[in-house]
């Protein structure tokens, strides 16, 4: 190979390979630490919740009111089922606010007819500037239901409107098509009852594809046979059971999923609500709440609770999945850029010194480093500079250790919640975990790189998310 | 390379062996569990003790037996619960729970307290756990105390209103509320002598009980320097709603803290104290939005005198007061009630 700046190109490739190898070792070492941390946290959590009397909360006058904020855009085919499931959640002081974000279909009409809605006026304080509200409805049949019809402004804007109308001390932000398990809120509220410094809690998101759903409830959990969905099941388990749970113990949670999160309403309002001009509005809000707690004082703890579960449908097409991952990575880049002042800043303690460097150097840059590693490995093999033994070592370090960690995550799930019961599901889950590194992971590297590139070019669009609909609801829905 | 392969192999072995173990174990205990569940149901419903049924329950694995009893305890009260307790005693579940309560590990003490609480066993061991070093155990003991409302327990529970752990404090407040009217007198006496956080926690409980016996304490705490205590006291006055309370609520409309002013307006609206209409109308000019809102809603709920002030505010020189008055007057009846 040619000389470059006086260094032999071959040498450069080999050195590059070693740098990438060390990077993977460090990253996987950190993951190992997270896994141990999540094991300890899970054990403690299971001991605390075993046979607890959550039903007492249902009859307590002290239970704080929770307002569920469910933004909906063109959800006419699924909104009734989703809303009935929400109204049936087992929590005593519940308010459900559906915000139709300028739906162009019959979403609002469906709601008016099926839930006996009547137009009302109400007095609310608009502490956050939002798109205009067209109408407000209350249900004559369900006193806890409020429907807001507003001009289209995106999910963040819809959530901000919901925040203004909410009466609860706590607000639960979710997607209209997320299925929350019946006792999910009883479980999710625990950190707020147990500590005064908690500002937000998040629950586990699981993949519904392949499972049986009836009346808005998952009645039989199955691992999907579709490879793309199956590998996402593995990814979600890894992200929630080992990633977030592990960070919980280390005090470094900064992500609450936009599909299911519980927030202290006053804290969110004081922070200015959700930002409109970012695609990572959920992570941005959590990081802002955390940042403000350091700067102004006040509650700032973010808690992840593993047992409340919300089910979501994941994409089964490469095109849609690619768009989603690209958007997630743009969101991450955007949030880290907005809050770059916190990075390595001792004022923000563990968040500034550990969590943000992790997200910047591991989560954000990983696809770039992985791509460099893979390309240089291929070049090295082509030019005969790298031998096959080194290539095997590289692959096993980069992916083998990751696969072992994933397998331990599956064990963690099996030892704790054990949602996938049959041998068929177990084998399928393991198969997807093994196959994940043979193509799927490399594709996610490409999508994330694409997201990074788009971020650098200033793109902020969401892209369409196509859904098949839960079984037995077959009608497709779309959201923008 | 060897490390990675070894880790992967270990993970595979653990994962599938655990699955196999679960499968075998499930099949092994399924039959005996079903039979034991039927035995327990028979013992509890019939009221006669069948030695074979008890023996079957005794043979169960301890954790399975414990879960079975706790599951059933949730749906039983009175004589049924008494019979369940008797059977639990016969199969040594309660003895084991007592031993757990004395353990050095908090997780075991928690389990022990949980069993005794759910079985409503009046055991002094759990009372001792009200002072446990771990908040989860204290909270569990407080849950137990809810169905043991004796004077010494209520006294201990009241002192626990100052518990630094939110979890324990919440459990104590909830337990006191579940005890019902019996705590009113000791709580009133407690509120007379305490201030700060314990007072604030106690006032919240008192608000739900809303007895006039709390009036002296509420009046005293409404002048507290701590805003949190004043808010709780104001809400309690609103819940009591008699003439002296209404008078004090009217004074509290001028409190320096906007949350107290809002709570006072809300309380006056709730008791429809028309005599405070002019002071509430002043509230429409308040600098805090939520005070203006509560004042407006209170005026509306008062009826004709309140509506008069609202209409007058429409023509007044204060644009904020006029806006709020307009919003309130535009409300449909149902929304105003809500």
Interface residues (C-beta under 8 A of the other chain):
Chain A: X47 X48 X50 X51 X52 X53 X55 X56 X60 X61 X62 X120 X121 X122 X123 X125 X138 X143 X193 X194 X195 X196 X392 X393 X396 X397 X400 X401 X403 X404 X407 X408 X410 X411 X414 X415 X418 X423 X426 X430
Chain B: X1 X3 X4 X5 X7 X8 X10 X11 X12 X14 X15 X16 X18 X19 X22 X23 X66 X67 X70 X74 X107 X110 X111 X114 X117 X118 X135 X136 X143 X165 X166 X167 X170 X173 X174 X177 X204 X208 X289 X290 X293 X296 X297 X324 X327 X328 X330 X331 X332 X334 X335 X338
